[in-house]
Amino acid sequence: MIVLEKQFEEELIKNCQIAEKECGCKLTRFLQTVEKFGGVKTAKEILRKGRLSDGFDKLQEAGRIELTMEALVCDSKYGDLFTDDEVNSCYEVLCEHGYYK
């Protein structure tokens, strides 16, 4: 599980770097939180609070919603890291914003 958590965190950080480079979406605070608590714990806390991840709206407007934390949580390869409720919550948000058609 630790290897999978590390892969999730690495992909999350990579997506944030792409978001900044290609969309001008700075996610400094989000990345600091990921660095301090880890990617999975950060994602779970955001979901627990019923919030969207930092930069979600800007990435959605840029047509790059696949870079969001929510899209990554829904990636089947990370299914063992999150509960069904967490994944379903992200899936619903992504559907509402036109990611899944």
Buried (B, 14 or more C-beta within 10 A) or exposed (E): EEEBBEBBBEBBBEBBEBBBEEBEBBBEEBBEBBEEEBBBBBBBEBBEEEEBBBBBBBBBEBEBBBBBBBBBBBBEEBEEBBEEEBBEBBBEBBEEBEBEE
